[in-house]
Amino acid sequence: MMTEIEVKRARLATLERELCWLGSRHDLAMSAFKFDEARDLQQQIAKLERERAELAKTLPAVAPPPTAAPVPVMIRRWRPRRR
């Protein structure tokens, strides 16, 4: 069974996908000069963005990934050239 946080994170991921898809449709509508359709899509986008913002406020912050340790670099010793 999923916890409440997992359900909210799943909903947030769904909202992100929907916003991406609606943004693409909005761009296509604008490039095809379908301004009425683009306006309707923009209203849907605004509604979903508000829902996403409210949902993001209720979720705890995700811990940043650990920083990678620096990788040692092999340095070649300088040798004088043979003639």
DSSP file (Angstrom, degrees, kcal/mol; ACC not computed):
  #  RESIDUE AA STRUCTURE BP1 BP2  ACC     N-H-->O    O-->H-N    N-H-->O    O-->H-N    TCO  KAPPA ALPHA  PHI   PSI    X-CA   Y-CA   Z-CA
    1    1 A M              0   0    0      0, 0.0     2,-0.2     0, 0.0     0, 0.0   0.000 360.0 360.0 360.0 139.0    0.0    0.0    0.0
    2    2 A M        -     0   0    0      1,-0.1     2,-0.1     2,-0.0     0, 0.0  -0.559 360.0-127.4 -82.8 141.9    1.3    3.4   -0.9
    3    3 A T     >  -     0   0    0     -2,-0.2     4,-2.1     1,-0.1     5,-0.2  -0.313  29.8-102.4 -78.1 170.3    1.8    6.0    1.8
    4    4 A E  H  > S+     0   0    0      1,-0.2     4,-2.2     2,-0.2     5,-0.2   0.885 122.7  51.7 -62.4 -39.2    0.3    9.5    1.5
    5    5 A I  H  > S+     0   0    0      1,-0.2     4,-2.7     2,-0.2    -1,-0.2   0.902 108.4  50.9 -66.1 -40.2    3.6   11.0    0.4
    6    6 A E  H  > S+     0   0    0      2,-0.2     4,-2.3     1,-0.2    -1,-0.2   0.894 109.7  50.7 -64.0 -38.8    4.0    8.4   -2.3
    7    7 A V  H  X S+     0   0    0     -4,-2.1     4,-2.2     2,-0.2    -1,-0.2   0.916 111.9  47.4 -63.5 -42.8    0.5    9.2   -3.6
    8    8 A K  H  X S+     0   0    0     -4,-2.2     4,-2.4     2,-0.2    -2,-0.2   0.898 111.5  50.1 -66.6 -40.0    1.3   12.9   -3.7
    9    9 A R  H  X S+     0   0    0     -4,-2.7     4,-2.2     2,-0.2    -1,-0.2   0.884 110.4  50.5 -65.8 -37.1    4.6   12.3   -5.4
   10   10 A A  H  X S+     0   0    0     -4,-2.3     4,-2.1     2,-0.2    -2,-0.2   0.909 111.1  48.3 -65.4 -41.7    2.8   10.2   -8.0
   11   11 A R  H  X S+     0   0    0     -4,-2.2     4,-2.6     2,-0.2    -2,-0.2   0.896 110.0  52.5 -64.8 -39.4    0.2   12.9   -8.6
   12   12 A L  H  X S+     0   0    0     -4,-2.4     4,-2.2     2,-0.2    -2,-0.2   0.904 109.1  49.2 -62.6 -41.5    3.0   15.5   -8.9
   13   13 A A  H  X S+     0   0    0     -4,-2.2     4,-2.1     2,-0.2    -1,-0.2   0.893 110.7  50.7 -64.7 -39.2    4.7   13.4  -11.5
   14   14 A T  H  X S+     0   0    0     -4,-2.1     4,-2.5     1,-0.2    -2,-0.2   0.914 109.5  50.5 -63.9 -42.7    1.4   13.0  -13.4
   15   15 A L  H  X S+     0   0    0     -4,-2.6     4,-2.7     1,-0.2    -2,-0.2   0.901 108.0  53.1 -61.6 -41.0    0.9   16.8  -13.3
   16   16 A E  H  X S+     0   0    0     -4,-2.2     4,-2.1     2,-0.2    -1,-0.2   0.920 110.5  47.1 -60.9 -43.7    4.5   17.3  -14.7
   17   17 A R  H  X S+     0   0    0     -4,-2.1     4,-2.4     2,-0.2    -2,-0.2   0.925 112.8  48.8 -63.8 -44.4    3.7   15.0  -17.6
   18   18 A E  H  X S+     0   0    0     -4,-2.5     4,-3.0     1,-0.2     5,-0.2   0.909 111.1  50.2 -62.3 -42.1    0.4   16.7  -18.3
   19   19 A L  H  X S+     0   0    0     -4,-2.7     4,-2.4     2,-0.2    -1,-0.2   0.896 110.4  50.0 -64.1 -39.4    2.0   20.2  -18.2
   20   20 A C  H  X S+     0   0    0     -4,-2.1     4,-1.9    -5,-0.2    -2,-0.2   0.932 113.4  45.6 -63.1 -45.4    4.7   19.1  -20.6
   21   21 A W  H  X S+     0   0    0     -4,-2.4     4,-2.3     1,-0.2    -2,-0.2   0.917 114.0  47.8 -65.6 -44.0    2.1   17.7  -23.0
   22   22 A L  H  X S+     0   0    0     -4,-3.0     4,-2.6     1,-0.2    -1,-0.2   0.874 109.0  55.0 -65.6 -36.3   -0.1   20.7  -22.8
   23   23 A G  H  X S+     0   0    0     -4,-2.4     4,-2.2    -5,-0.2    -1,-0.2   0.897 108.6  48.2 -62.6 -39.7    2.8   23.0  -23.3
   24   24 A S  H  X S+     0   0    0     -4,-1.9     4,-2.3     2,-0.2    -2,-0.2   0.921 112.2  48.3 -65.8 -43.8    3.7   21.2  -26.5
   25   25 A R  H  X S+     0   0    0     -4,-2.3     4,-2.5     1,-0.2    -2,-0.2   0.888 110.3  52.7 -63.6 -37.6    0.1   21.4  -27.7
   26   26 A H  H  X S+     0   0    0     -4,-2.6     4,-2.5     2,-0.2    -2,-0.2   0.924 109.0  49.3 -63.1 -44.6    0.0   25.1  -26.8
   27   27 A D  H  X S+     0   0    0     -4,-2.2     4,-2.3     1,-0.2    -2,-0.2   0.904 111.9  48.5 -62.0 -41.3    3.2   25.7  -28.9
   28   28 A L  H  X S+     0   0    0     -4,-2.3     4,-1.4     2,-0.2    -1,-0.2   0.908 111.2  50.0 -65.3 -41.3    1.7   23.9  -31.8
   29   29 A A  H  <>S+     0   0    0     -4,-2.5     5,-3.0     1,-0.2    -2,-0.2   0.905 111.5  48.8 -64.3 -40.6   -1.5   25.8  -31.6
   30   30 A M  H ><5S+     0   0    0     -4,-2.5     3,-1.4     1,-0.2    -1,-0.2   0.906 110.7  49.7 -65.5 -40.6    0.4   29.1  -31.5
   31   31 A S  H 3<5S+     0   0    0     -4,-2.3    -1,-0.2     1,-0.3    -2,-0.2   0.758 110.9  50.3 -71.7 -21.6    2.5   28.2  -34.5
   32   32 A A  T 3<5S-     0   0    0     -4,-1.4    -1,-0.3    -5,-0.2    -2,-0.2   0.309 115.6-117.0 -94.7   8.6   -0.6   27.2  -36.4
   33   33 A F  T < 5 +     0   0    0     -3,-1.4     2,-1.0     1,-0.2    -3,-0.2   0.817  68.2 142.7  60.2  33.7   -2.3   30.6  -35.5
   34   34 A K     >< +     0   0    0     -5,-3.0     4,-2.2     1,-0.2    -1,-0.2  -0.679  16.4 164.7-100.3  76.5   -5.0   28.8  -33.6
   35   35 A F  H  >  +     0   0    0     -2,-1.0     4,-2.4     1,-0.2    -1,-0.2   0.812  67.5  55.6 -70.7 -32.1   -5.2   31.4  -30.9
   36   36 A D  H  > S+     0   0    0      2,-0.2     4,-2.1     1,-0.2    -1,-0.2   0.933 111.7  44.5 -65.2 -44.3   -8.6   30.4  -29.4
   37   37 A E  H  > S+     0   0    0      1,-0.2     4,-2.4     2,-0.2    -2,-0.2   0.901 113.0  51.9 -64.1 -40.5   -7.3   26.8  -28.8
   38   38 A A  H  X S+     0   0    0     -4,-2.2     4,-2.4     1,-0.2    -2,-0.2   0.884 108.1  51.4 -64.3 -38.7   -4.0   28.2  -27.4
   39   39 A R  H  X S+     0   0    0     -4,-2.4     4,-1.9     2,-0.2    -1,-0.2   0.918 110.2  48.7 -64.8 -43.1   -5.9   30.4  -25.0
   40   40 A D  H  X S+     0   0    0     -4,-2.1     4,-1.9     1,-0.2    -2,-0.2   0.912 112.4  48.7 -62.0 -42.1   -7.9   27.4  -23.8
   41   41 A L  H  X S+     0   0    0     -4,-2.4     4,-2.6     1,-0.2    -1,-0.2   0.888 108.1  54.5 -64.5 -38.6   -4.8   25.4  -23.4
   42   42 A Q  H  X S+     0   0    0     -4,-2.4     4,-2.4     1,-0.2    -1,-0.2   0.874 106.7  51.4 -64.2 -36.4   -3.1   28.3  -21.5
   43   43 A Q  H  X S+     0   0    0     -4,-1.9     4,-2.0     2,-0.2    -1,-0.2   0.898 110.7  48.1 -66.4 -39.8   -6.0   28.3  -19.0
   44   44 A Q  H  X S+     0   0    0     -4,-1.9     4,-2.4     2,-0.2    -2,-0.2   0.905 111.3  51.3 -64.6 -40.9   -5.7   24.6  -18.4
   45   45 A I  H  X S+     0   0    0     -4,-2.6     4,-2.5     1,-0.2    -2,-0.2   0.921 108.9  50.3 -62.2 -44.4   -1.9   25.0  -18.0
   46   46 A A  H  X S+     0   0    0     -4,-2.4     4,-2.0     1,-0.2    -1,-0.2   0.901 110.4  50.2 -61.9 -41.2   -2.5   27.8  -15.4
   47   47 A K  H  X S+     0   0    0     -4,-2.0     4,-2.0     1,-0.2    -1,-0.2   0.926 113.0  45.4 -63.2 -45.0   -4.9   25.6  -13.5
   48   48 A L  H  X S+     0   0    0     -4,-2.4     4,-2.6     1,-0.2    -2,-0.2   0.856 110.0  54.7 -68.6 -34.5   -2.5   22.6  -13.4
   49   49 A E  H  X S+     0   0    0     -4,-2.5     4,-2.4     2,-0.2    -1,-0.2   0.883 107.8  50.0 -66.2 -37.4    0.4   24.9  -12.4
   50   50 A R  H  X S+     0   0    0     -4,-2.0     4,-2.3     2,-0.2    -2,-0.2   0.927 111.9  47.8 -64.4 -43.7   -1.6   26.2   -9.4
   51   51 A E  H  X S+     0   0    0     -4,-2.0     4,-2.4     1,-0.2    -2,-0.2   0.903 111.6  50.8 -62.6 -40.6   -2.4   22.6   -8.4
   52   52 A R  H  X S+     0   0    0     -4,-2.6     4,-2.6     2,-0.2    -2,-0.2   0.912 110.0  49.6 -63.3 -42.6    1.3   21.6   -8.8
   53   53 A A  H  X S+     0   0    0     -4,-2.4     4,-1.6     2,-0.2    -2,-0.2   0.913 112.1  47.5 -64.1 -42.6    2.4   24.5   -6.6
   54   54 A E  H  X S+     0   0    0     -4,-2.3     4,-1.0     1,-0.2    -1,-0.2   0.902 114.2  47.3 -64.7 -40.3   -0.1   23.7   -3.9
   55   55 A L  H  X S+     0   0    0     -4,-2.4     4,-0.9     1,-0.2     3,-0.4   0.887 109.0  53.8 -68.3 -38.9    1.0   20.0   -4.0
   56   56 A A  H  < S+     0   0    0     -4,-2.6     3,-0.3     1,-0.2    -1,-0.2   0.831 103.4  57.7 -66.1 -31.5    4.7   20.9   -3.9
   57   57 A K  H  < S+     0   0    0     -4,-1.6    -1,-0.2     1,-0.2    -2,-0.2   0.847 105.7  50.1 -65.7 -33.2    4.2   23.0   -0.8
   58   58 A T  H  < S+     0   0    0     -4,-1.0    -1,-0.2    -3,-0.4    -2,-0.2   0.692  97.5  82.3 -81.2 -18.3    2.7   20.0    1.1
   59   59 A L  S  < S-     0   0    0     -4,-0.9     2,-0.1    -3,-0.3     3,-0.1  -0.618  84.7-113.3 -88.4 145.2    5.6   17.6    0.2
   60   60 A P        -     0   0    0      0, 0.0    -1,-0.1     0, 0.0    -2,-0.1  -0.412  44.7 -91.8 -69.8 153.4    8.9   17.5    2.1
   61   61 A A        -     0   0    0      1,-0.1     2,-0.3    -2,-0.1    -4,-0.0  -0.363  40.2-115.2 -66.9 143.9   11.9   18.7    0.1
   62   62 A V        -     0   0    0     -3,-0.1    -1,-0.1     1,-0.1    -3,-0.0  -0.635  32.2-112.0 -80.1 135.1   13.8   16.0   -1.7
   63   63 A A        -     0   0    0     -2,-0.3    -1,-0.1     1,-0.1     0, 0.0  -0.454  35.0-113.3 -66.9 135.4   17.3   15.5   -0.4
   64   64 A P        -     0   0    0      0, 0.0    -1,-0.1     0, 0.0     3,-0.1  -0.355  38.6 -96.1 -67.5 151.3   20.0   16.5   -2.9
   65   65 A P        -     0   0    0      0, 0.0     3,-0.1     0, 0.0    -3,-0.0  -0.345  49.0 -94.4 -65.5 149.0   22.1   13.8   -4.4
   66   66 A P        -     0   0    0      0, 0.0     2,-0.2     0, 0.0    -3,-0.0  -0.333  43.2-109.2 -64.7 144.5   25.4   13.3   -2.6
   67   67 A T        -     0   0    0     -3,-0.1     2,-0.2     1,-0.1     0, 0.0  -0.482  33.2-113.9 -74.7 145.1   28.3   15.1   -4.2
   68   68 A A        -     0   0    0     -2,-0.2    -1,-0.1     1,-0.1     3,-0.1  -0.536  28.2-115.3 -79.1 142.8   30.8   12.9   -6.0
   69   69 A A        -     0   0    0     -2,-0.2    -1,-0.1     1,-0.1     2,-0.0  -0.480  41.7 -93.5 -72.9 147.6   34.3   12.8   -4.6
   70   70 A P        -     0   0    0      0, 0.0    -1,-0.1     0, 0.0     0, 0.0  -0.359  38.7-123.8 -63.7 141.9   37.0   14.2   -6.9
   71   71 A V        -     0   0    0     -3,-0.1     2,-0.1     1,-0.1    -3,-0.0  -0.736  25.3-118.1 -88.0 128.9   38.7   11.7   -9.1
   72   72 A P        -     0   0    0      0, 0.0     2,-0.5     0, 0.0    -1,-0.1  -0.401  26.1-142.4 -67.4 143.8   42.4   11.5   -8.7
   73   73 A V        -     0   0    0     -2,-0.1     2,-0.4     2,-0.0     0, 0.0  -0.906   9.7-128.4-111.1 132.4   44.3   12.3  -11.8
   74   74 A M        -     0   0    0     -2,-0.5     2,-0.5     1,-0.0     0, 0.0  -0.657  23.0-155.7 -79.3 129.2   47.5   10.5  -12.8
   75   75 A I        -     0   0    0     -2,-0.4     2,-0.3     0, 0.0    -1,-0.0  -0.920  11.0-133.5-109.8 127.0   50.3   12.9  -13.6
   76   76 A R        -     0   0    0     -2,-0.5     2,-0.2     1,-0.1     3,-0.0  -0.583  24.5-118.5 -77.7 137.0   53.1   11.8  -15.8
   77   77 A R        -     0   0    0     -2,-0.3     2,-0.4     1,-0.1    -1,-0.1  -0.502  29.4-112.5 -73.7 143.5   56.5   12.6  -14.6
   78   78 A W        -     0   0    0     -2,-0.2    -1,-0.1     0, 0.0     0, 0.0  -0.621  36.3-174.4 -79.4 130.2   58.5   14.9  -16.8
   79   79 A R        -     0   0    0     -2,-0.4     2,-0.1     3,-0.0     3,-0.1  -0.975  28.8-111.7-124.1 139.0   61.5   13.2  -18.4
   80   80 A P        -     0   0    0      0, 0.0     2,-0.1     0, 0.0     0, 0.0  -0.420  40.8-106.9 -67.0 144.0   64.1   15.0  -20.5
   81   81 A R        -     0   0    0     -2,-0.1     2,-0.4     1,-0.1     0, 0.0  -0.414  27.2-126.3 -71.0 143.8   64.0   14.0  -24.1
   82   82 A R              0   0    0     -2,-0.1    -1,-0.1     1,-0.1    -3,-0.0  -0.716 360.0 360.0 -88.5 142.8   66.7   11.8  -25.4
   83   83 A R              0   0    0     -2,-0.4    -1,-0.1     0, 0.0    -2,-0.0   0.429 360.0 360.0-104.0 360.0   68.5   13.1  -28.5
